[in-house]
Amino acid sequence: MTVTEIKNYGHNKGSISRYRGTEYRVEFGIKTKIEVIVEAELADLVAQEISLAGRTGEIGDGKIFIEEVEQVVRIRTKETGITAI
């Protein structure tokens, strides 16, 4: 699992902030990106659990993308496939 703080530009149009008496629009929102690689048969279950844990019902809850990983190579050991995960 990899968790990264990211900036995104989405439909929620940013927010208005104030600095030293001046208002300005912040176009990018700070979000958290979670990347998880699991075996194919666990993908739906993991997506469901992430949805249950992360859903607030508010704009910005995010999206889950499920993709197939064709190959994994661990650079240090040159292991491939499931042993590289």
Beta strands, then each sheet from edge to edge (+ up, - down):
strand 1: 2-8
strand 2: 15-19
strand 3: 22-26
strand 4: 29-35
sheet 1: 1+ 4-
sheet 2: 2+ 3-
end
